[in-house]
Amino acid sequence: MTGPGDILVLNAGSSSIKFAVFDADLAETHRGIAAGIGGASFLEFDGARQDMGLADHAAALAAVLAALEAEGVRVGNLRAAAHRVVHGGHKLSKPVPLTEDNIAEIASCTPLAPLHNPHNLAAIKALAAIAPDLPQYASFDTAFHATNPDVATRYAIPKMMETKGIRRYGFHGLSYASLVRRLPEVSGEALPSRLLAFHLGNGASLCAIRNGQSVATTMGYSPLDGLTMGTRSGGIDANAVLRLVEENGLERTKDILNNESGLLGLSGGKSDMRRLMLDHTAASDFAIEHFCYWSLRHAGSLIAAMEGLDAIAFTGGIGENATGVRARICRGLEWLGVRMDPDANHRHGPRLHARTSKVAVWVVPAEEERQIAQDALALMKQAA
């Protein structure tokens, strides 16, 4: 049954809505996903899957709410809904209540995240139509990096271009905010002063966290930059992009760089790290090495930005589960005094470092949905 403090968290993508419900103590009570919106769609609720027709985000949200109500979670009894919004631009740099002004500001950021913000807004507006009195809040994937210094965010382009929003923003901020909150609980120690965080999954990035604040990250204007990813190229010379546009056109080039590159392009068809690690072909092995090599190349840059390193934390699907990837990355950082405990690595931590290691190494499970719920709860307490 719905409790008086239950918070519904929604994460709307282009063809899916992920959801989770948290009680007043931020314990998760339900989770699932409405996926394949507009196509071969289905609803998965607490692990049980049901095929159904979901024509658009409004229909998907209605199906999610109906499934929750069947379990006693009634929208009218919820305390609040909280949303993941990918891009808040330079103005929305912390969680906010979803007032008309803040919704308009999210909409104005659509040119910065055309593949994400419209779908985030679709879920916000659909829920407002269903439950107009339900308070709604938003947390932003870019917000954690608002503490990056100007020298880290400014591209070396004319000022007039920056005023149009062309600058480095960084992403995966909710994951990094969650990691900063969770690491002291996992380790039983104070948060390290200079922490290098690896968010490794289908989308992947690194973040240099000094005294709990982001000072540098690998993603830039969009989530395309930085590391080799599942289907995204990562960093690529701008002139190479211009040549691809000349030869293939703008829309085709977008598709190549975002959906056909990365591990998928390198391996010739596999973007899932689990499949690559089981394949053992030359192409798959090279794709994995490319992923690890560029993770290490960027790690060196971020360590320099922090002027040293005290600890490493892995999170995300690959970071939490790919034993071989963690081992390869830690081996590449042995020059810093990193020493991994192989047995601990095979157990997936949470502590991975050996007693002789000069740098602590941890695995921290990603809790982005709980972070969003906590952000909303903090705003409600602040308002009260």
C-alpha positions, -999 to 999 in steps of 0.1 A, spaced: 0 0 0 11 36 -6 27 51 24 24 88 33 60 94 23 62 74 -9 80 91 -38 77 80 -74 109 84 -95 106 85 -133 134 83 -159 119 89 -193 140 80 -224 133 81 -261 114 47 -261 111 39 -224 101 50 -189 121 36 -160 104 39 -126 109 32 -90 90 38 -58 107 48 -25 92 49 10 97 77 36 130 60 46 142 59 10 139 21 8 129 9 -26 96 -8 -27 90 -13 -65 108 -8 -98 104 -15 -134 103 -2 -170 79 5 -198 99 -1 -229 96 -2 -266 72 27 -267 57 31 -301 68 -3 -312 71 -38 -297 64 -26 -262 62 -42 -228 59 -34 -191 83 -50 -166 72 -46 -130 93 -60 -102 108 -85 -126 76 -97 -142 72 -89 -179 39 -83 -198 37 -74 -235 13 -46 -242 7 -18 -268 22 15 -256 17 40 -284 33 70 -267 48 82 -234 13 91 -221 1 56 -226 33 42 -211 29 63 -180 -8 53 -177 3 17 -178 29 22 -151 5 40 -128 -21 12 -134 4 -15 -125 14 5 -94 -22 9 -83 -28 -28 -87 -1 -32 -60 -17 -6 -37 5 23 -48 -21 50 -57 -10 82 -74 -34 102 -53 -16 90 -21 20 97 -33 39 124 -16 57 135 -48 71 125 -81 107 131 -90 123 130 -125 157 126 -140 162 153 -165 194 150 -186 202 187 -193 196 217 -171 219 241 -190 239 266 -169 209 279 -150 194 247 -135 225 235 -116 207 219 -87 175 199 -81 143 221 -84 105 219 -79 88 217 -113 72 251 -114 60 267 -147 92 287 -149 115 257 -143 96 236 -169 100 264 -194 138 265 -186 140 228 -192 123 232 -225 147 260 -234 176 235 -230 161 212 -256 187 223 -283 214 211 -259 198 177 -254 174 171 -283 174 133 -278 166 135 -241 149 166 -227 117 164 -249 111 129 -235 118 140 -199 93 168 -205 67 144 -220 67 124 -188 64 155 -166 35 169 -186 17 136 -188 19 130 -151 7 166 -145 -24 159 -166 -32 127 -147 -24 141 -112 -24 179 -113 -21 183 -76 9 160 -72 42 179 -65 69 172 -90 106 177 -88 136 174 -112 172 164 -108 197 170 -136 224 148 -150 245 179 -157 242 196 -122 270 177 -104 295 192 -128 284 229 -122 314 231 -98 339 226 -127 361 257 -131 357 279 -162 390 267 -175 376 232 -176 342 240 -192 352 267 -218 360 256 -253 386 277 -271 361 293 -294 349 328 -298 328 341 -268 297 347 -289 295 309 -295 297 302 -258 268 325 -251 247 301 -273 255 273 -248 284 257 -266 306 246 -236 314 215 -217 287 204 -193 294 168 -183 269 141 -176 262 110 -153 260 136 -126 233 117 -106 255 86 -106 285 106 -93 264 124 -67 251 90 -55 287 77 -54 298 106 -32 270 99 -8 274 61 -8 312 56 -7 316 66 30 288 41 38 304 14 18 340 20 30 333 30 66 358 58 60 356 96 53 352 105 16 387 106 0 400 141 -8 410 132 -44 386 106 -59 387 93 -94 352 79 -103 347 55 -132 311 53 -144 314 25 -169 284 12 -188 269 14 -223 275 51 -217 308 57 -199 326 86 -183 352 95 -157 349 123 -131 376 139 -109 360 146 -75 380 168 -51 366 173 -16 332 160 -28 329 183 -58 334 176 -96 365 195 -109 367 177 -143 349 151 -163 353 134 -197 319 141 -213 316 176 -228 289 195 -247 271 162 -252 273 126 -239 292 117 -271 326 130 -260 353 112 -239 356 75 -235 349 47 -260 313 36 -252 288 9 -262 277 26 -295 292 61 -291 326 70 -306 339 90 -277 364 117 -285 370 123 -322 387 152 -340 362 178 -352 376 178 -387 370 141 -389 334 148 -380 332 175 -407 345 151 -432 319 125 -422 292 152 -426 305 160 -461 305 124 -471 274 111 -454 252 142 -445 244 155 -411 217 130 -399 236 100 -411 267 112 -393 248 117 -361 236 81 -364 271 68 -371 287 85 -342 260 79 -316 246 45 -326 271 26 -348 305 34 -332 323 26 -299 325 -10 -290 299 -19 -316 319 -4 -344 352 -17 -332 340 -53 -327 319 -55 -359 286 -59 -341 288 -63 -303 282 -34 -279 276 -55 -247 308 -59 -227 296 -93 -214 293 -106 -250 327 -92 -259 344 -108 -230 330 -142 -239 339 -138 -277 377 -140 -277 381 -129 -313 407 -104 -323 381 -78 -330 364 -82 -296 397 -83 -277 407 -51 -295 374 -34 -286 379 -42 -249 415 -30 -250 404 2 -267 378 8 -240 404 2 -212 432 22 -230 411 53 -234 398 50 -199 434 51 -187 444 79 -210 416 100 -196 423 89 -161 458 104 -163 443 137 -174 418 138 -145 444 128 -120 464 158 -131 434 180 -127 432 169 -90 470 171 -86 471 136 -72 450 106 -63 437 91 -30 411 66 -42 393 51 -72 357 40 -73 340 19 -100 302 21 -107 278 14 -136 270 -19 -152 306 -26 -165 323 -10 -135 303 -31 -110 305 -64 -129 333 -66 -154 362 -82 -134 386 -82 -163 380 -45 -172 386 -34 -136 418 -55 -134 431 -41 -167 425 -5 -156 440 -10 -121 471 -27 -138 475 4 -159 476 26 -128 501 5 -108 527 33 -115 506 53 -90 509 26 -63 475 10 -71 475 -27 -60 444 -48 -66 434 -78 -46 425 -104 -73 402 -124 -50 383 -93 -39 380 -83 -76 364 -116 -84 340 -112 -55 332 -77 -69 344 -59 -38 333 -36 -24 369 -32 -13 393 -41 -42 427 -28 -30 454 -50 -14 469 -40 19 500 -28 1 481 -4 -22 488 33 -19 455 41 -34 421 28 -22 399 11 -48 362 5 -43 331 -8 -61 300 13 -54 266 2 -68 249 29 -88 218 44 -71 206 71 -94 169 66 -87 175 68 -49 196 99 -54 167 115 -73 143 106 -45 166 120 -19 170 152 -38 132 156 -39 129 147 -2 155 174 7 136 200 -13 104 191 5 120 193 39 136 226 29 102 240 19 86 228 51 
